[in-house]
Amino acid sequence: MANTFKSNFLNLGTTADTNLYTTPVATTTLVKSLYASNVDGTNVAYINVSVGATGATAAYIIKEGIVPTKSALQVITEPIVLEAEDRINVQASAVDDIDIVFSYMEIT
């Protein structure tokens, strides 16, 4: 088994529900952390983060989490295990206000 540490970085340039990550086939993913940073200098932003199997109803890790102006919210503080084809989606309340930093390990 190979263990590979990885990170994804994303600016949420839309308010639509957006796929951040989908676990590849024949892989297990250990999610280490997810940070949402409000890069807007004036307004509070809100974030939704959900997890679920592809094709199934997702469960929210956080819904309408408040991210203060020029601040960050650590959404995932404890490891979460994702199986093959499970996904993490993110959604922001405003365009271009939220940056995401996502750290994980893929086990193949």
Protein Blocks (a to p, Z undefined) as FASTA:
>chain_A
ZZdddddddddfbfbdcdfbdcdehiacddfbdcdddfbfkbccddddddddehiacddf
bghiacdehiacdfblbdcdddehiacddddfbehkaccdddddddZZ
